[in-house]
Structures are given as structure tokens and as C-alpha cells.
Amino acid sequence: MAGLQSGAPTPVNIVVHGQSRVLEVSFSDGATFRIPFELMRIHSPSAEVQGHGPGQEILQTGKRMVELVDLQPVGNYAVQPTFSDGHDSGIYSWDLLYDLGAHQAQRWADYEARLAQAGADRDAPMPDKAAAGGAHACGGH
């Protein structure tokens, strides 16, 4: 099944902590991760964030206070969150959630490096799509 490696750990419990803005996921191998909503949002697997190929990623800013307003299961392999900024097109496989949880420090360091390279501020609002060269036209969003 796409996004799920055979024999990989699967969630046994998922808890949304709205006040602290973290998703707590406990896996079948005993690992438990508290994944900040902001980290999930800036690493969304959607084409809107990742683009359609290497080097097309859209640097996400202004997501520090984003909230998780809904979380729906997708089959037996993923969840699809809806964030307070309206983003709802990312499907987070169990593998992706495990990776985000297990490698949080590296994911944050990579994000901070990308911000610095772009001369961007983590809390700056996202640029307007029209002002940044037009709306995304793949039709999938």
C-alpha cells in the first residue's frame, strides 16, 4: 500500500492536544511522538507544499500558531488533517508520521536553514499567490 512499508510500526493511539498544539502518536513498536502541528503543516506531503518534483517545494511561513481543526482516517494507512489556515490536502501516512516524530530535530534544523537561505522569517505571513506569480494551476487543490 502506498506510503506504508510492510512490517513498519502502525499507530495504536492518536491524540490531538489542541491547547499545546501537538499530535501525540503511539506506535506498535512502543515509540510515542508528540509532533507539533506547525511541523506537520510545514512538512505537508501535499503538492501545494511539496510541488510536483524536487526543487519545487514551497517554503511555508506563518504557521507557528496553526491549529488542527479536524483529523480524518484515510483507509488503514494514513490520516488527513484540516488545519486552521484551511490547508487540508495533505495525507499523512503512518510512515510519514513516524518519520516526522523520530526526526523532529533534523526537520526543524532543515526548516531553519531553508528560512535563512531564503531570507525569510518563520512568522511572516505567506505571500499572496497572485502577487507571487499566480495561483497554482494543477487543478488538484
Summary of the structure (lengths in Angstrom):
residues: 141
radius of gyration: 15.2
end to end distance: 23.1
largest distance: 46.7
contacts: 367
relative contact order: 0.20
helix: 24%
strand: 23%
